[in-house]
Amino acid sequence: MAGESLAVQLLKVNVSNKCKGVTTIKGINDQFNYEDEKGDDKEKDRPWVACGQAKNYNELAYIYDTYLKPYIEKGTFSEEKAIRALCETCHEMGKKRKSRVRFYKKLSDKLGVKIPSK
């Protein structure tokens, strides 16, 4: 943490505490309230990532299954590390929807792999 501002250090401690003990996607979802403001309009919703669950669609589960699970199966990183990285990325990017490009970049950096933002 050397060279980081006190505010950045406090944010990291706060995020770490919120994600400590979180072992499932549901555990992350439960920390976020999410209302799907775009409804079923997938085109308008595409640029954003939501950390909460909306109706029957869970975006974090999609990201996990599509992009992270193959790396877990190859042994690149553990399921625990993937869940923690998702949790930390959600909290570090704020309470509302997150830019998909920025979210995938931050998650990629945390895990040391390339996650395409399409």
Contacts in CASP RR format, 6 or more apart in sequence:
PFRMAT RR
TARGET T0000
AUTHOR 0000-0000-0000
METHOD contacts of the structure
MODEL  1
MAGESLAVQLLKVNVSNKCKGVTTIKGINDQFNYEDEKGDDKEKDRPWVA
CGQAKNYNELAYIYDTYLKPYIEKGTFSEEKAIRALCETCHEMGKKRKSR
VRFYKKLSDKLGVKIPSK
1 8 0 8 1.000
1 9 0 8 1.000
1 12 0 8 1.000
4 12 0 8 1.000
11 92 0 8 1.000
14 91 0 8 1.000
15 88 0 8 1.000
15 91 0 8 1.000
15 92 0 8 1.000
16 88 0 8 1.000
18 31 0 8 1.000
18 87 0 8 1.000
18 91 0 8 1.000
19 84 0 8 1.000
19 87 0 8 1.000
19 88 0 8 1.000
19 91 0 8 1.000
22 28 0 8 1.000
22 31 0 8 1.000
22 83 0 8 1.000
22 84 0 8 1.000
22 87 0 8 1.000
23 80 0 8 1.000
23 83 0 8 1.000
24 83 0 8 1.000
25 58 0 8 1.000
25 60 0 8 1.000
25 61 0 8 1.000
25 64 0 8 1.000
25 83 0 8 1.000
25 86 0 8 1.000
26 53 0 8 1.000
27 87 0 8 1.000
28 51 0 8 1.000
28 52 0 8 1.000
28 60 0 8 1.000
28 83 0 8 1.000
28 86 0 8 1.000
28 87 0 8 1.000
28 90 0 8 1.000
29 51 0 8 1.000
29 52 0 8 1.000
29 53 0 8 1.000
29 58 0 8 1.000
29 60 0 8 1.000
31 51 0 8 1.000
31 87 0 8 1.000
31 90 0 8 1.000
31 91 0 8 1.000
32 50 0 8 1.000
32 51 0 8 1.000
32 52 0 8 1.000
32 90 0 8 1.000
32 95 0 8 1.000
33 52 0 8 1.000
34 50 0 8 1.000
34 51 0 8 1.000
34 52 0 8 1.000
34 53 0 8 1.000
34 54 0 8 1.000
35 54 0 8 1.000
36 45 0 8 1.000
36 50 0 8 1.000
36 54 0 8 1.000
36 55 0 8 1.000
38 44 0 8 1.000
38 45 0 8 1.000
39 45 0 8 1.000
46 100 0 8 1.000
47 99 0 8 1.000
47 100 0 8 1.000
47 101 0 8 1.000
48 97 0 8 1.000
48 98 0 8 1.000
48 99 0 8 1.000
48 100 0 8 1.000
49 59 0 8 1.000
49 63 0 8 1.000
49 97 0 8 1.000
49 98 0 8 1.000
49 99 0 8 1.000
49 100 0 8 1.000
49 103 0 8 1.000
49 104 0 8 1.000
50 59 0 8 1.000
50 97 0 8 1.000
50 98 0 8 1.000
51 59 0 8 1.000
51 60 0 8 1.000
51 90 0 8 1.000
51 98 0 8 1.000
52 58 0 8 1.000
52 59 0 8 1.000
52 60 0 8 1.000
53 59 0 8 1.000
53 60 0 8 1.000
60 86 0 8 1.000
60 90 0 8 1.000
63 86 0 8 1.000
63 107 0 8 1.000
63 115 0 8 1.000
64 82 0 8 1.000
64 83 0 8 1.000
64 86 0 8 1.000
67 115 0 8 1.000
67 116 0 8 1.000
68 82 0 8 1.000
68 86 0 8 1.000
68 111 0 8 1.000
68 115 0 8 1.000
71 77 0 8 1.000
71 82 0 8 1.000
71 111 0 8 1.000
71 113 0 8 1.000
72 78 0 8 1.000
72 79 0 8 1.000
72 82 0 8 1.000
76 111 0 8 1.000
76 113 0 8 1.000
77 111 0 8 1.000
77 113 0 8 1.000
81 111 0 8 1.000
82 111 0 8 1.000
85 107 0 8 1.000
85 110 0 8 1.000
85 111 0 8 1.000
86 107 0 8 1.000
88 110 0 8 1.000
89 98 0 8 1.000
89 103 0 8 1.000
89 106 0 8 1.000
89 107 0 8 1.000
89 110 0 8 1.000
90 98 0 8 1.000
92 106 0 8 1.000
93 99 0 8 1.000
93 102 0 8 1.000
93 103 0 8 1.000
93 106 0 8 1.000
100 117 0 8 1.000
101 117 0 8 1.000
103 117 0 8 1.000
104 115 0 8 1.000
104 116 0 8 1.000
104 117 0 8 1.000
105 117 0 8 1.000
107 115 0 8 1.000
108 114 0 8 1.000
108 115 0 8 1.000
END
